[in-house]
């Protein structure tokens, strides 16, 4: 399933943290796209997150296989002693910019907080061969903690038009710096490339060509996403 001899490139994220880049990680990536197309009708809107599209939970055996491949590198680069929980899913960004909520129009974190001694990690494996469909941007907040927290709360509670007017923001995918966040790193999409990064880092998909988004796994922005919590060594 995954290349056993994979060696990642470690990219520093300005402001702290690393992004690991694993190129050509799947042994047969085309099989994943074919299976995604086969089960396309089972992709559903998310129930517990604000992902702007559809997703399909993967079996725990897939998660175990991924962790068996990358765990030594998580230990080496992040100081992870062991993974205590995690899951994987296939995902497709499908929403048009005008359909996005305020929260979806901002960069985000995959985990808001973590118990002491743990580190949340996230991964994205690009399963599309059209790079302009988008890699991943990383951001750091410009605001102090209190106003940043208020911005994030308001993005989930305020009426959309009131939020955009109050904060002078526009509805749409976040691809550049604004008055609240500075873009510090972009990892370009590449077919069969996977990135792993701390889940509490602000990031967003580099959706620079939203008109190309589709619900077809063979042509759309199909990704394999993982979310894990590790205990520190």
N, C-alpha and C positions, 0 to 999 in steps of 0.2 A: 504493500500500500504506500508506505513512505520510504524514501531512500535511506538506507541505514548509515551511509557514510557522509551524510549532509554536514556541512560546516557553514555556520552563519557569518555574515558580516555584521559588526556591531557599529551602529551609528549613534553618536551622542545626540541627545535631545537638548538643545540649549535651554538652560535653566534647571537642568538636572534630569537624570534618567538616561536609559538607552533604548534604542529600537533595534532588535535583531532582525536581519533580513536573510531568509533562506530561499535561495533560487533553485528552481527545478526540484522541488521537494517531493512531489508525487511521482511514483513510477509510471502510472498510467492516467494522466489527468483527463484524457478524453473520455474515459469510462465514467468519470464523475459528472461530466456535462451530460453524457447520454443518460445516466441514471436520473439526474435532475430533471431532464426533459420527460423521462418516463413517469416520474412522480410529480410532475408540475402541478397537477390539479390538487395535490395535497399541501402545497404551500399556502399558508394562511397569514392574515394580518397579525401582528404581534399582540399578545395579551398582557404582557408585563413590562413592556418597554416602549420607547418612542421611535423605534426603527421605521424609517419612511418607506416601507415596502412590505414584502412578504417573506416568510421564513418557514423552514422545515427542520424540526429537531432530529438529530442523528442518534443512532444507537450508542450506548455506552462503550461498546467494543471499539468503535471508531475513536472515541476520546482516549481510550486506553492505548490504542495503537499510536496516536499522535504523541501522547506523553511519553511513551516508551522510546520514541525517536528523539524528542527535544529535551527531555528532562536533564540530561547531562549538561546541556548548554544553559538551561535555566539555573542550574546549580552554580555553574562557572561564572555567569555574567550577573545574575541577580541575587545570588546567595540563598537560593531556595533549597531547603532540606528535603521537603516532600510536598506534594500536592494533596490538599485535604478535600477539595471538591472541584467540580468542573463539568462542563458539558460543551457540545459542539452543535452547530446547526448550519444548514445551507440558507443563504439569504440573497434576496434580490431587491435593490433599490428600484422602486417603480413610480413613486409619486412625482407629479409635475411640481415645479417651484411654487405655483399659485395654490397648491393644495397643502403646503406645509404649515404647521403650527408655529407659534413663536419659538418654542423649545427646539423644534426641528430646524429652525433657521439660525441657530447658534451652534458653535462647537459644543461638545459634551464630554462627560466622563462616563466610563462603563461602570464605575463603582464610586459612590460618594464618600465612603469611609471604610475603614478596615480595622479589625481588632488589633491591638498591639501585638507585634511579633509576626504579623502576616503581611503578605503582599499580593494584591489582586493583579492578575495578568490577563491580557486579551490578545487574540491573534486574528489576523485576516489573511486568507489565502485567495488570491485573485484567480478565478477560473474563466476569465474572458480574455480573448486575444485582440481586443480593441482598446489599447491603452488610454485613449482619450475619454473612455467611460469613467476613468478616475481612480487614482491611487488614494493616499491618505495624507492629510495635513495635520501637523501638530501646532498647538498654540500655547501661549502662556498669558495669564490674565494681567491686564494693566491695572485694574482696580484693586483697592485694598479689600480685605476679607469681608467686611460688613456690607459695603455696597455691591460686591460681587455676589454674595449670598442673596441679597435682595433682588438683583437682576435675575438670578436663576429661579428664585421663588416666583417672581412676577411672570416669567416666561411660561410657567405652568398654570398660573391662576388668573391672570388678567385676560380680558377679552382681546382678541388678536389685534384688531385695529387700534385699540387704545394702547396696547403694548408697543406696537411699531411706531406710533406717533410719539409716545412718551419718551422712548429711548432713541428715537430718530434712526431706526433700523428698517431694512426692507425685507419683505418675505422672500425666501429663496435659500438655496444651498450656500453655506458659508465657504468661500474659497479664498478669501483675503483677510488681512488685518482690518479691524475697525476700531472704534473708540474704546472698546472694552477688552479686546484680545489682540495680541501680536502673533502673527504667524511666524514660527521659528524653524520649521522643517517640513519638507514635502518628500514623501517616498513615492516615486512613480509606480504606477501599476505595470506589472509584467506578467504574462501568462505563466502560471505555476510558480509564482513567487508568494511566499508567506512572510508576514512580519509579526513579531511578538513585542509587546510594549506594556509598561505599567498601566493598569486599567484606570488609574486616577489621573492620568495625563489628559488634558483637554485635546480633542482631536475632531476631525470631521472628514467625510469622504470628499475627495477632489472631484466633485460633480460639475465639471466645467462645460459639459455638453448634455444638459438634461433632455434635450429633444431626442437624443438617441436612446434613452431608457425604454425598455420594453419588458413585457412579462414573459418573454420566451427565454428559457434558460440557455438555449443555444446561441442567442445573439445579445442577451441583456447583461446587466452587471451582476453576474453570479459570483458569489463569494462563499467560502467555507470559513465560518467564524467560530472561535473558541474562547471560552471564559473560564478562568481558573483562579483558585486561591491557594497560595503556597505559604508554608511556615518557613521562617527565616532560620538559617543554620546558626 
